[in-house]
Amino acid sequence: MKVVGNNLFSGAVSLKEIALPVAETIGNNVFARASLTEINLPKAVTLGTYVFDRCEKLTKVQLPLVNTVGNYAFTSCTALETLELPNVLTISLGTFNGCTALKNVSLPVVNNIGKWAFRNCTALTELRLGTTEEITFGDLVFAHLPVQDPQTITPNCDLKLNQSGAEIGNINGNVWKDYTWKSITTFTR
């Protein structure tokens, strides 16, 4: 199956594991509210909107080829702690909204992060951005509800930027993109 249609496994609360080794396109809401703990989609390139919405037991995600992620793709995946999306250029509207256990995120080529992408990701401790290009941010990317200070992210979050990236010159102490970070360091990619 190369195309997994919209809503195919939505609400499958007893679905704990699945193998889709050749799937390239994953439609909207495909795994919403499923009890998956791990997902490995080695050939997937596109994820639809709300694809893993409220997969509250999801802890391990492997999406090595995905380059397109729909809005709210991982909303309320409350057990997910670590995630790397090696080929994604744009993090869409609300992609990780409500991922309250999410600690470490690596986005090696992302150059656009949409509105509310990390809203209520209160456990975030490390964000690694590796692109050499300029990175565009939407509004309230790290907002927590209730929104008291939309420019302050989780105080324990370290930002790591590619030393060869265009954004290095935009750092002012611990402030970048008008957000205050625990620390900002560089790395070589």
N, C-alpha and C positions, 0 to 999 in steps of 0.2 A: 504494500500500500504506500504510494508516494504522496498522496494527498489525504489528509485526515480531515474529514468534513466537520463543519460547525456542530457543537454540542454533542459529539459522538459519545463521549464518556462522562458528560456533565452529570453531576449528582450521583455518580457511581461510588457511593460511600464505602463499599467493600473492595473497591479496586486498589490493591496495594502495590502491584508491580505490573509492568507491561513492556513488551519488546516491540519496537517499531524501527528496525534497523535500516530501512530504506526510505522512511518518510522524509519528505523534503518540505512540505507545507503543512503546518498545523493550524487549523482553522480557529475561529472564535469560540471561546468557552469549552474547548475540547475536554479539558480535565477539571473544570470548575467543581469545587467541593469534593473531589475524589480523595481517597485516603492514601494516595501515593506517598511513599517515603523517599524514593529515589526516582530520578528520570534521566535516561541517557538517550539522546536523539542524535546519533552520530552523523546523520546526513541532512538533518533539518536546517533549512536556510531562513524560513519565515515562521514567526509565531504570531497568531492573531490576538485580538483583544481579549482580555480576561481569561487567557488560556489556562492559567494555574490559579485562578481566583479562589481564595479560601481553601487552598490545599494545606491545611493546618498541620499536617504531619510531614510535609516535604522537607527533607534535610540535605539532600544531595542532588545537584543539578549539573549535568554535563551537556553542553550545547556548543561544541567546538566550531561549527560552521555557521551558526545563526548570525545573520547580519541585519535582520529586521525584526523588531519586537513591537507588538501592538500595545495600545493604551491599557494600563492597569493589568499587564500580563501576570505579575506576581502578587497582586493585591492580597494582603492579609495571609501571606504564607508565614505564619507566626513561629514556625520551628526552624526556618531557614536562617543559618548563621553566616555562611560563606558562599560567595558567588563570583565566578569569573565568566565574562562574556567576551571572548578574545576577538571577535570580528564585528561586533555591533558598533555602528557609527552614531546612532541616535537612541537615546533613552527617552521613551515617549511619556506622555501625560500619565502621571501616577503609577509608573511601572512598578515601584516597590512600596507603594502606599500601604502603611499598616504592617510592614514586616518588622515587628517589634523585637525580634531576636537577631536581626541582621547586623553583623559586626564588621565583616571584612568584604569589601567589594573591589574587584579589579576590572577596569574597563580600559584595556590597552589602546584602543583606537577611537573611542567615543569623542566626538567633537560637538555634540549637541545634547544637552540634558534638559528635558521638558519640565513644565510646571508640575509641582507636587510630586516629582519623581521619587523623592525620599521622604515624603511626608509621614510623620509619626514613626520613623525609623530611629527610635530613641536609644538603641543599643549600639549604634554605629561608632566604631572605634578607628577604622582605617578605610580611606577611599584612595585608590591608586588609579591615576589617570595617565596613560602613556603616550597619547598622541603628540605629535610635534606641531600640530596645527593649533589655531585659536579655538577655544572652547566657548560655545554659546550656552547661556543659562536662561531658562524660563523663570517666571515669577514663583516665589515661595517654594523653591526646590526642596528645602529642608524644613519646612514649616511643621510645627507640632501644634496639635489642638489642645486647649484653645490657643490661638495664635496671640502670643504676648509680644514677642520680638521676632518678626519674620527674618531678620538678618542674622540671628544667632542659631547655629546648629547645635547638636549635642556637644556639650563642652569637652567630651573625651575623644573627639574625632581628630585623628592625624590625617593630614592631606599629604599625598606623595605625588609629585609631578615629575614628568620626564625632564631631565636636565637639558635636553636638546629642544624642548618644546617652546612654542611662541609665548606661552603664558608666564614664563619665569620672570620677565620684566614687569609683570602686573602684580607681583607680591609686595605687600607693604607690611613688614613685620609678620604677624599672624593673621593678616587680613588678605583675602583673595576673593574676587567677585562680590565684594561687599559683605562677605561672611567672615566671621571670626572663628578660627580653628585652634585646636589645642596646640598643634605645631604644623609647620609646613616644611617639608624636606624634599630634596630632589633625589632622583635615582637615574642611573644610566640604563637605557633600554637596548 
